[in-house]
């Protein structure tokens, strides 16, 4: 069978080292925009940039992604050849080379002690969520949640959990944090359940503002490393988020929430909302919960 060589145009900077450590793996899952491979305990996405740059991604052209996905079979073997800097898929005779590709990182860093646009962008985010046709995957009525947050209506069901989560991010009490996190982790359907997407949005706010307790992040990491509580793909996104690495659309929206006027923030927000079935909405909702928590902290 004739070998078909494709080239990774861009890849996250951690990918070569990860592949050096885990040189053998298998195709994990396939979908329209690309596919995932599992190397050791790590997931790597290979595909186009419809949903932005992925924090554990190797990105190829739309045309190549369309063709390569059709050749992939679930659990098919894959191995990394260090000398040629290429991934090999022997059952399909496909080779994916990283030679000539450019490295990227979408790391969010703590870089503000002064928040210039929080109030306006918090309102902008709320209005955008309320007016968006997508629905929160956690089945939360956002208007009623705001009433419960303001104390003018009793919290119901998931609303209670969200209000508890807003307390848990400041907590140093292991039991409190674990109870809150375990409610959201893995909650919902799909490769990235809604509860996990919400936590990623929440963490992106802390990556910039740096106001969560260290215990909250440590408990989340411990749960992810020691329990099968969510999907492999979602776990990967969350582990990267704990290192402050995000998809490019999440990074841009989070930074705009702090440093841009509402019109630019809204533009970045719409890009985020267009990703996935409900993932973009749930992530933006997580940002809202994070910003609301931050607002409460700085007003005390």
N, C-alpha and C positions, 0 to 999 in steps of 0.2 A: 504494500500500500504506500502510495506517494506521501511523503511528509509535507504537512502544511504549516508554514511558519507565520505566526502573527506577532505583533509587537505591542507591548504595554506602553502607551503614550505617556501615562502618568502613574505613579504609585506612591503609597504612603511610605515615608522614610524608614519605618520600622520593618517593612516587608522583607528586605534582603536578609537581615539578621534573623528574623523569625524563621525564614526558609532554611537558613544555614543550620539552625538548631533542630528543625523538624523537616527533614527532606522527603519523607514519604507520607502520603495521605490518600484521600479519596474525594470524589465529587460528593458534596453534601446535599445540595438542593439546587434546582433550576427554576427559572421563571423568565418572563418576557425580556427583561432588560439585562440579564446576565445570569450568573450562577455562583454558588459558593463552593469552596473546597475546604476540607477540614484537615489541617496539618498539625499533628499532635492534639493538643486541646484547643487550638486556635482556629478561628474561621477567617478565610480570606475571600473577599468578593472580587469577582472578575466580570466586568461588564461596562456599559456606557455610563454617562454622567447625567442621566435623566433626573436623578435625585441628588445631584451635586457630587462632590468628591466625598467618598466614604472613608472613615478613619482607618479602615483595614482593607482598603481597596487597591486593585490594579485596574486602571481604566483603559479600555480599548475603544475604537471608533464605533459609531452606531451600526455601520455596515458589518464590521467584523463581529460585533456582539450578536447581531441577528443570525449570522451564519454559524458561529461557534456554538451558540446555545443549542442549536438543532443537532449538533454532533455529540452532545454530552449525555451520558447515561448515569443514573443514580448509582452511587457506590463504586463507580469506575475508578481504577487506580490512577494516581498522579504522583510524580516524583520530581524533585528539584535537582538539577545538575549545576553544581557550583561553578565549574569551569566555564560553561557556556552561558551562565546566568539565565537559564531557561527552565520553564516548567514543561514536563512532558506528559502527554496523555496517550499511553500506548494503544489503548483500544480504538482510538479514533485517529491515530497518527498525527495529532495536533501538537504543535510546540508553541509555547508562548514565551517570547524573549523579552527581558527587561533592558537589554542593551539599547542605549540611546534614549531611554525614557527619562522623564524628569521626576525628581522627588518632590513631595509636598508634605506639609503639616498644617492642620487646622486647629492648632492649640490655642485655647483661650487662657489669658493670663490676668491675674489680679493687677489692675493698673488704675484704680481710681479710689480716692478717698472723698471725692466730691461728685455727687450725682446731679447732673444738670437737667435731665429731662424725664425723671422718674414719673412725676405726677401726670404730665401730658401723655407720655407713652403708655402708662398704665391705663389711662382712659381710652387711648387709641386701641390698645390691645383688647380691652373689654368690648368695645364697640365692634371691632372686627370679628371677634368670636361670636358675638350675639347676632351679627348680620350675615355670617357665613352659612352657606347651605349645608356644609358638613355637620355631622353630629358628633359629640364627644363619645368615644367608644366606651366610656365608663358609665354612660347613661345618666349624666348629671345635668340638671336644669341649672344653668349658670346664673340666671336671674335670681332664682330661689337661694342658691348658694350665697350670693352677695347679701341677700336679706338675712340669712342665717349668720353670716360673718359680722354683719352690722348689729346683730342682736334683736332684730325686729321680727324674726320668724324662727320657729324651732328647726334645728338641723334634722335632716332625714337621711337614713341609710348611708350612702356613700358620702354625702355632705359631712356627716359626723367624722368619717375617716379622714377627709380632706382637712378639716379643721384640726384634727389631732395630728396630722402630718405637719401642719404649719407650726405646731408646738414641738413636735419631735425633732425638727431640724436644729433646734437650739438645745435639745436635751443632752444630758450626760448619763442618763439612766438607760442602761442596756435593755431592760425589759420593755420600756416605753418605745424605744427606737425599733426594736425587733418586731413588736406587735404591729406598728404602723407600716413598716417596710414590707412585712410578709402579707399584709392585706393587698398591696398594690403589685408586688412582683408576680409576673405571670398572669395577671388578671386581664382577661380579654382574649380575643382570637388573633390568629395570624402569626407570621414569623416574628413580628415585634408586637406583643400584646400592648393594649392601651395603657395599662398601669405602668409598664416599663417606659413607654414613650413619655408619659407624664414625668417620670422620675428623671429622664434625660433632660427635659426642658427645665426642670427644677434645678438640677445640678449645673446647668449652663449659666444660670443666674449667679449661683454661688462661686463659680469659677472666676467671675469678674469681681463680684462684691466681697467675697471671702468672709461670710458671716455665719455659716453653719458651724456647729460644733465638730471638732475632729472626731468625736465618738460616732456621730451620725455616718460620716463617710467610712469609718473603720468597720462599723457594724454591717453596712451595705456590702463592703468588699468581702467580709468574712462569710456572709450569707451566700454570696455568689460563688465563692471558691469552695464552699463546703456542702452545698445543697444543690440538688437538681430541682430548681424552683421555677425556671422559665425556659424558653427555647434557647438553643445554642446561639442563634444569631443575635437575639436580644441580649443575652448574657455578654456577648462580645462588645456590643454597643455600650453597655453599661460599664464594663471594665475599662474601656477606652475613655468613657466620660469621667470615670474616677481619676484618670490621668489628665483630665481637662482636654481631651482630644475628641472632636466632634465632626460631624459632616459639615461641609462648607456652608450649607443653607442654614444650619442651626447656629454655627459660629457667627455668620453675618447678621442674623436676626438678633442674637443675644447682644452683640456689640452695638448694633443700632439702637436697641432699647435703652442703652446707657448714654451713648455719645452722639446720637443723631436726632434731628427734629422729626416730628411726627410723620411728615410726608415721606421722608426717606425710610423711616422705620416701617411704615405701612407697606412700602414697596418690597422690603426684605421679608416682611411677614407674609405677603401673598406668595412669594416664592416658596417659603416653608410650607404654607397651607396646601400647596399644590402637590406635595410629595405623599405618595402612598394613598391607601384608601381612607384611613383616618389618622395615620401616623403623624402627619404634619399638624393636624388640628390638635391632637392629644399632646404633642410636644409643645406647641404654642400655649396650650392650656396649662401645662406644667410651668412654663415661663411666667404665666400670669400668677399662679400660686406662689412661685418664688418671689416675684416682685411685690406681691401683696404681703408676704412674710417680711421682706426687707423693709417695706414701708412702715409696717407695724414696729419693727425693731428700732428704726431711726427716729420714730416719733415718740418713743417712750422717754 
